[in-house]
Amino acid sequence: MAGLSLVRLALALALMVAVQVPCAVRAQNLDTYRGRAPAVFIVAPGIDSPVLAAQMKSLNEAVAGVLARDLVVIELEDLTDVQRQRFDVPPDAFQVILVGIDGHVIQRWDAPVAPATLFKLIDEAGK
């Protein structure tokens, strides 16, 4: 079974490199992923945010860990005031919000977070 998982991971990595599929999806509905996979919401003041770029770069470099944990990466930029209120993020702020499979917030950060930190928290939550 482990061999099959490694093959699936290798194929997914090859496909992502071949078609340059980004690691993130654009969505705003947590219910889509609840009960299926952990999610990390990256809330940025805009698409050109340097902290957004730094966070996405680190996650793209750690794509094997992202795939191994079925982590869904959701980029949210240029949110309306209502959307920011829903996610409890102040106007023009940057935040990384890690959400468990159960839909509860595991942790929030106001700056980019190392993928290893995300992975450790996800792994601990799964125990």
Backbone as JSON Lines, residues from 0, in Angstrom:
{"i":0,"aa":"M","n":[0.83,-1.2,0.0],"ca":[0.0,0.0,0.0],"c":[0.87,1.25,0.0]}
{"i":1,"aa":"A","n":[1.97,1.24,0.77],"ca":[2.85,2.41,0.82],"c":[3.48,2.66,-0.54]}
{"i":2,"aa":"G","n":[3.8,1.58,-1.27],"ca":[4.38,1.73,-2.59],"c":[3.42,2.44,-3.54]}
{"i":3,"aa":"L","n":[2.13,2.11,-3.43],"ca":[1.12,2.75,-4.27],"c":[1.03,4.25,-3.95]}
{"i":4,"aa":"S","n":[1.12,4.6,-2.67],"ca":[1.07,6.01,-2.27],"c":[2.26,6.78,-2.84]}
{"i":5,"aa":"L","n":[3.43,6.15,-2.8],"ca":[4.62,6.8,-3.36],"c":[4.49,6.99,-4.86]}
{"i":6,"aa":"V","n":[3.94,6.02,-5.53],"ca":[3.73,6.14,-6.98],"c":[2.74,7.27,-7.26]}
{"i":7,"aa":"R","n":[1.64,7.31,-6.48],"ca":[0.65,8.37,-6.66],"c":[1.26,9.75,-6.42]}
{"i":8,"aa":"L","n":[2.1,9.85,-5.38],"ca":[2.77,11.12,-5.08],"c":[3.71,11.51,-6.21]}
{"i":9,"aa":"A","n":[4.48,10.55,-6.7],"ca":[5.41,10.84,-7.8],"c":[4.67,11.29,-9.05]}
{"i":10,"aa":"L","n":[3.57,10.61,-9.36],"ca":[2.78,11.0,-10.52],"c":[2.18,12.39,-10.35]}
{"i":11,"aa":"A","n":[1.68,12.68,-9.15],"ca":[1.1,14.0,-8.89],"c":[2.16,15.08,-9.02]}
{"i":12,"aa":"L","n":[3.35,14.83,-8.48],"ca":[4.43,15.81,-8.6],"c":[4.83,16.02,-10.05]}
{"i":13,"aa":"A","n":[4.94,14.93,-10.8],"ca":[5.3,15.04,-12.21],"c":[4.25,15.83,-12.98]}
{"i":14,"aa":"L","n":[2.98,15.56,-12.7],"ca":[1.89,16.27,-13.37],"c":[1.92,17.76,-13.02]}
{"i":15,"aa":"M","n":[2.14,18.07,-11.74],"ca":[2.17,19.47,-11.33],"c":[3.31,20.21,-12.01]}
{"i":16,"aa":"V","n":[4.47,19.57,-12.11],"ca":[5.61,20.2,-12.78],"c":[5.32,20.36,-14.26]}
{"i":17,"aa":"A","n":[4.74,19.33,-14.87],"ca":[4.49,19.36,-16.31],"c":[3.51,20.45,-16.71]}
{"i":18,"aa":"V","n":[2.47,20.62,-15.94],"ca":[1.46,21.61,-16.32],"c":[1.53,22.87,-15.45]}
{"i":19,"aa":"Q","n":[2.5,22.89,-14.54],"ca":[2.71,24.04,-13.66],"c":[1.43,24.45,-12.95]}
{"i":20,"aa":"V","n":[0.75,23.46,-12.35],"ca":[-0.47,23.71,-11.6],"c":[-0.07,24.33,-10.26]}
{"i":21,"aa":"P","n":[-0.65,25.47,-9.91],"ca":[-0.31,26.04,-8.63],"c":[-0.82,25.17,-7.49]}
{"i":22,"aa":"C","n":[-0.18,25.35,-6.35],"ca":[-0.5,24.57,-5.16],"c":[-1.8,25.07,-4.52]}
{"i":23,"aa":"A","n":[-2.26,26.24,-4.9],"ca":[-3.41,26.85,-4.23],"c":[-4.66,26.78,-5.09]}
{"i":24,"aa":"V","n":[-5.77,26.78,-4.41],"ca":[-7.06,26.92,-5.08],"c":[-7.68,28.22,-4.61]}
{"i":25,"aa":"R","n":[-8.56,28.73,-5.37],"ca":[-9.26,29.95,-4.98],"c":[-10.67,29.56,-4.6]}
{"i":26,"aa":"A","n":[-10.95,29.66,-3.31],"ca":[-12.27,29.31,-2.82],"c":[-12.53,30.07,-1.54]}
{"i":27,"aa":"Q","n":[-13.77,30.22,-1.18],"ca":[-14.1,30.92,0.04],"c":[-15.11,30.15,0.87]}
{"i":28,"aa":"N","n":[-15.29,28.88,0.58],"ca":[-16.28,28.1,1.29],"c":[-15.62,26.92,1.99]}
{"i":29,"aa":"L","n":[-15.44,27.05,3.28],"ca":[-14.8,26.02,4.08],"c":[-15.58,24.71,4.05]}
{"i":30,"aa":"D","n":[-16.89,24.78,3.89],"ca":[-17.72,23.58,3.91],"c":[-17.33,22.58,2.83]}
{"i":31,"aa":"T","n":[-16.74,23.06,1.73],"ca":[-16.3,22.19,0.66],"c":[-15.27,21.18,1.16]}
{"i":32,"aa":"Y","n":[-14.43,21.57,2.12],"ca":[-13.32,20.74,2.56],"c":[-13.53,20.11,3.93]}
{"i":33,"aa":"R","n":[-14.52,20.57,4.68],"ca":[-14.76,20.05,6.03],"c":[-14.99,18.55,5.98]}
{"i":34,"aa":"G","n":[-14.29,17.83,6.84],"ca":[-14.42,16.38,6.91],"c":[-13.59,15.65,5.88]}
{"i":35,"aa":"R","n":[-12.93,16.37,5.0],"ca":[-12.15,15.74,3.93],"c":[-10.66,15.96,4.06]}
{"i":36,"aa":"A","n":[-10.27,17.21,4.38],"ca":[-8.85,17.54,4.37],"c":[-8.61,18.78,5.23]}
{"i":37,"aa":"P","n":[-7.39,18.89,5.78],"ca":[-7.05,20.13,6.46],"c":[-6.87,21.23,5.4]}
{"i":38,"aa":"A","n":[-7.05,22.46,5.82],"ca":[-6.92,23.58,4.89],"c":[-6.1,24.69,5.52]}
{"i":39,"aa":"V","n":[-5.38,25.4,4.7],"ca":[-4.68,26.59,5.15],"c":[-5.17,27.75,4.28]}
{"i":40,"aa":"F","n":[-5.77,28.73,4.96],"ca":[-6.25,29.93,4.29],"c":[-5.16,30.98,4.39]}
{"i":41,"aa":"I","n":[-4.81,31.56,3.26],"ca":[-3.81,32.62,3.25],"c":[-4.55,33.89,2.83]}
{"i":42,"aa":"V","n":[-4.73,34.79,3.79],"ca":[-5.47,36.02,3.56],"c":[-4.46,37.14,3.38]}
{"i":43,"aa":"A","n":[-4.51,37.8,2.23],"ca":[-3.56,38.87,1.91],"c":[-4.31,40.12,1.49]}
{"i":44,"aa":"P","n":[-3.66,41.28,1.69],"ca":[-4.31,42.53,1.28],"c":[-4.47,42.67,-0.23]}
{"i":45,"aa":"G","n":[-3.7,41.92,-1.0],"ca":[-3.81,41.99,-2.45],"c":[-2.93,40.95,-3.1]}
{"i":46,"aa":"I","n":[-3.13,40.71,-4.37],"ca":[-2.39,39.7,-5.13],"c":[-0.9,40.0,-5.2]}
{"i":47,"aa":"D","n":[-0.54,41.29,-5.11],"ca":[0.87,41.69,-5.22],"c":[1.57,41.75,-3.86]}
{"i":48,"aa":"S","n":[0.96,41.25,-2.83],"ca":[1.52,41.29,-1.49],"c":[2.81,40.47,-1.41]}
{"i":49,"aa":"P","n":[3.91,41.07,-0.94],"ca":[5.17,40.32,-0.82],"c":[5.08,39.16,0.18]}
{"i":50,"aa":"V","n":[4.29,39.33,1.25],"ca":[4.16,38.24,2.22],"c":[3.36,37.08,1.63]}
{"i":51,"aa":"L","n":[2.39,37.38,0.78],"ca":[1.66,36.34,0.07],"c":[2.61,35.56,-0.82]}
{"i":52,"aa":"A","n":[3.43,36.28,-1.56],"ca":[4.4,35.64,-2.46],"c":[5.36,34.75,-1.67]}
{"i":53,"aa":"A","n":[5.83,35.23,-0.53],"ca":[6.76,34.45,0.29],"c":[6.09,33.18,0.81]}
{"i":54,"aa":"Q","n":[4.85,33.3,1.28],"ca":[4.15,32.13,1.8],"c":[3.89,31.11,0.7]}
{"i":55,"aa":"M","n":[3.45,31.55,-0.45],"ca":[3.16,30.64,-1.55],"c":[4.44,29.97,-2.05]}
{"i":56,"aa":"K","n":[5.53,30.71,-2.09],"ca":[6.81,30.14,-2.53],"c":[7.22,29.01,-1.59]}
{"i":57,"aa":"S","n":[7.12,29.23,-0.29],"ca":[7.52,28.19,0.66],"c":[6.63,26.96,0.55]}
{"i":58,"aa":"L","n":[5.34,27.15,0.33],"ca":[4.43,26.01,0.19],"c":[4.68,25.26,-1.12]}
{"i":59,"aa":"N","n":[4.96,25.99,-2.18],"ca":[5.25,25.34,-3.45],"c":[6.54,24.53,-3.38]}
{"i":60,"aa":"E","n":[7.51,25.01,-2.6],"ca":[8.77,24.28,-2.43],"c":[8.58,23.03,-1.55]}
{"i":61,"aa":"A","n":[7.51,23.01,-0.77],"ca":[7.23,21.88,0.12],"c":[6.04,21.07,-0.39]}
{"i":62,"aa":"V","n":[5.86,21.02,-1.69],"ca":[4.67,20.41,-2.28],"c":[4.52,18.94,-1.89]}
{"i":63,"aa":"A","n":[5.62,18.22,-1.69],"ca":[5.51,16.81,-1.29],"c":[4.8,16.7,0.06]}
{"i":64,"aa":"G","n":[5.13,17.57,1.0],"ca":[4.48,17.56,2.31],"c":[3.03,17.99,2.22]}
{"i":65,"aa":"V","n":[2.75,18.94,1.34],"ca":[1.36,19.39,1.13],"c":[0.52,18.23,0.6]}
{"i":66,"aa":"L","n":[1.03,17.54,-0.41],"ca":[0.31,16.42,-1.01],"c":[0.18,15.25,-0.04]}
{"i":67,"aa":"A","n":[1.22,14.98,0.73],"ca":[1.19,13.85,1.66],"c":[0.11,14.02,2.72]}
{"i":68,"aa":"R","n":[-0.21,15.27,3.04],"ca":[-1.23,15.54,4.07],"c":[-2.57,15.94,3.47]}
{"i":69,"aa":"D","n":[-2.69,15.88,2.17],"ca":[-3.91,16.31,1.47],"c":[-4.28,17.73,1.87]}
{"i":70,"aa":"L","n":[-3.29,18.56,2.14],"ca":[-3.52,19.93,2.58],"c":[-4.06,20.76,1.43]}
{"i":71,"aa":"V","n":[-5.18,21.42,1.68],"ca":[-5.77,22.31,0.7],"c":[-5.28,23.73,1.02]}
{"i":72,"aa":"V","n":[-4.67,24.37,0.04],"ca":[-4.16,25.72,0.21],"c":[-5.1,26.67,-0.5]}
{"i":73,"aa":"I","n":[-5.65,27.61,0.26],"ca":[-6.66,28.51,-0.29],"c":[-6.17,29.95,-0.14]}
{"i":74,"aa":"E","n":[-5.97,30.59,-1.28],"ca":[-5.54,31.98,-1.33],"c":[-6.75,32.9,-1.32]}
{"i":75,"aa":"L","n":[-6.75,33.84,-0.43],"ca":[-7.82,34.83,-0.38],"c":[-7.19,36.21,-0.39]}
{"i":76,"aa":"E","n":[-7.39,36.94,-1.46],"ca":[-6.86,38.29,-1.51],"c":[-7.96,39.25,-1.97]}
{"i":77,"aa":"D","n":[-7.76,40.5,-1.66],"ca":[-8.74,41.52,-2.03],"c":[-10.14,41.2,-1.51]}
{"i":78,"aa":"L","n":[-10.22,40.81,-0.25],"ca":[-11.51,40.48,0.34],"c":[-12.32,41.73,0.64]}
{"i":79,"aa":"T","n":[-13.61,41.6,0.6],"ca":[-14.49,42.7,1.01],"c":[-14.47,42.79,2.53]}
{"i":80,"aa":"D","n":[-15.01,43.87,3.06],"ca":[-15.08,44.03,4.51],"c":[-15.9,42.91,5.15]}
{"i":81,"aa":"V","n":[-16.97,42.5,4.5],"ca":[-17.83,41.43,5.02],"c":[-17.05,40.11,5.07]}
{"i":82,"aa":"Q","n":[-16.3,39.82,4.01],"ca":[-15.52,38.59,3.97],"c":[-14.42,38.61,5.04]}
{"i":83,"aa":"R","n":[-13.77,39.76,5.2],"ca":[-12.73,39.87,6.23],"c":[-13.32,39.68,7.62]}
{"i":84,"aa":"Q","n":[-14.52,40.19,7.82],"ca":[-15.19,40.01,9.11],"c":[-15.5,38.53,9.33]}
{"i":85,"aa":"R","n":[-15.95,37.85,8.29],"ca":[-16.27,36.42,8.38],"c":[-15.04,35.61,8.78]}
{"i":86,"aa":"F","n":[-13.89,35.95,8.21],"ca":[-12.65,35.24,8.52],"c":[-11.93,35.85,9.73]}
{"i":87,"aa":"D","n":[-12.5,36.91,10.31],"ca":[-11.94,37.58,11.47],"c":[-10.52,38.08,11.21]}
{"i":88,"aa":"V","n":[-10.36,38.75,10.06],"ca":[-9.08,39.31,9.67],"c":[-9.26,40.81,9.47]}
{"i":89,"aa":"P","n":[-8.47,41.63,10.18],"ca":[-8.59,43.08,10.04],"c":[-8.34,43.54,8.59]}
{"i":90,"aa":"P","n":[-8.86,44.71,8.24],"ca":[-8.64,45.26,6.89],"c":[-7.14,45.38,6.59]}
{"i":91,"aa":"D","n":[-6.78,45.05,5.38],"ca":[-5.4,45.14,4.88],"c":[-4.39,44.33,5.68]}
{"i":92,"aa":"A","n":[-4.83,43.32,6.42],"ca":[-3.92,42.48,7.19],"c":[-3.59,41.21,6.41]}
{"i":93,"aa":"F","n":[-2.47,40.62,6.75],"ca":[-2.08,39.32,6.23],"c":[-2.24,38.31,7.35]}
{"i":94,"aa":"Q","n":[-2.81,37.15,7.03],"ca":[-2.91,36.08,8.01],"c":[-2.85,34.73,7.31]}
{"i":95,"aa":"V","n":[-2.3,33.78,8.04],"ca":[-2.32,32.38,7.64],"c":[-3.17,31.68,8.68]}
{"i":96,"aa":"I","n":[-4.21,30.98,8.23],"ca":[-5.15,30.32,9.14],"c":[-5.18,28.84,8.81]}
{"i":97,"aa":"L","n":[-4.72,28.03,9.76],"ca":[-4.73,26.58,9.59],"c":[-6.01,26.02,10.19]}
{"i":98,"aa":"V","n":[-6.76,25.29,9.37],"ca":[-8.05,24.73,9.77],"c":[-7.98,23.21,9.68]}
{"i":99,"aa":"G","n":[-8.4,22.54,10.74],"ca":[-8.39,21.09,10.77],"c":[-9.51,20.48,9.95]}
{"i":100,"aa":"I","n":[-9.46,19.18,9.82],"ca":[-10.49,18.46,9.07],"c":[-11.87,18.71,9.66]}
{"i":101,"aa":"D","n":[-11.92,18.93,10.97],"ca":[-13.2,19.16,11.64],"c":[-13.75,20.57,11.42]}
{"i":102,"aa":"G","n":[-12.98,21.43,10.73],"ca":[-13.44,22.78,10.44],"c":[-13.07,23.81,11.5]}
{"i":103,"aa":"H","n":[-12.39,23.39,12.55],"ca":[-11.99,24.33,13.6],"c":[-10.6,24.89,13.31]}
{"i":104,"aa":"V","n":[-10.41,26.15,13.65],"ca":[-9.11,26.8,13.47],"c":[-8.12,26.18,14.45]}
{"i":105,"aa":"I","n":[-7.02,25.68,13.91],"ca":[-5.95,25.12,14.74],"c":[-5.05,26.24,15.24]}
{"i":106,"aa":"Q","n":[-4.66,27.13,14.31],"ca":[-3.8,28.25,14.69],"c":[-3.83,29.31,13.6]}
{"i":107,"aa":"R","n":[-3.49,30.56,14.01],"ca":[-3.39,31.71,13.09],"c":[-2.02,32.36,13.25]}
{"i":108,"aa":"W","n":[-1.54,32.92,12.16],"ca":[-0.29,33.67,12.18],"c":[-0.49,34.96,11.42]}
{"i":109,"aa":"D","n":[0.24,36.0,11.83],"ca":[0.19,37.3,11.15],"c":[1.34,37.49,10.17]}
{"i":110,"aa":"A","n":[2.13,36.46,9.98],"ca":[3.28,36.5,9.08],"c":[3.39,35.13,8.42]}
{"i":111,"aa":"P","n":[4.16,35.03,7.33],"ca":[4.33,33.73,6.7],"c":[4.83,32.7,7.71]}
{"i":112,"aa":"V","n":[4.37,31.48,7.55],"ca":[4.72,30.39,8.47],"c":[5.41,29.28,7.68]}
{"i":113,"aa":"A","n":[6.4,28.69,8.3],"ca":[7.15,27.61,7.65],"c":[6.25,26.4,7.43]}
{"i":114,"aa":"P","n":[6.34,25.78,6.26],"ca":[5.54,24.58,6.01],"c":[5.76,23.51,7.08]}
{"i":115,"aa":"A","n":[6.98,23.37,7.57],"ca":[7.25,22.36,8.6],"c":[6.38,22.58,9.84]}
{"i":116,"aa":"T","n":[6.13,23.84,10.18],"ca":[5.27,24.16,11.33],"c":[3.84,23.71,11.05]}
{"i":117,"aa":"L","n":[3.35,24.01,9.85],"ca":[2.0,23.57,9.45],"c":[1.89,22.05,9.5]}
{"i":118,"aa":"F","n":[2.89,21.38,8.93],"ca":[2.86,19.93,8.85],"c":[2.86,19.31,10.25]}
{"i":119,"aa":"K","n":[3.66,19.86,11.15],"ca":[3.73,19.32,12.51],"c":[2.37,19.44,13.2]}
{"i":120,"aa":"L","n":[1.72,20.59,13.07],"ca":[0.41,20.79,13.69],"c":[-0.65,19.87,13.08]}
{"i":121,"aa":"I","n":[-0.6,19.69,11.77],"ca":[-1.55,18.79,11.09],"c":[-1.33,17.35,11.56]}
{"i":122,"aa":"D","n":[-0.09,16.95,11.62],"ca":[0.22,15.59,12.05],"c":[-0.21,15.35,13.5]}
{"i":123,"aa":"E","n":[0.0,16.34,14.35],"ca":[-0.41,16.22,15.76],"c":[-1.94,16.17,15.89]}
{"i":124,"aa":"A","n":[-2.63,16.94,15.07],"ca":[-4.09,16.96,15.13],"c":[-4.68,15.64,14.65]}
{"i":125,"aa":"G","n":[-3.96,14.94,13.79],"ca":[-4.45,13.68,13.25],"c":[-4.27,12.5,14.18]}
{"i":126,"aa":"K","n":[-3.57,12.71,15.28],"ca":[-3.31,11.6,16.21],"c":[-4.49,11.33,17.11]}
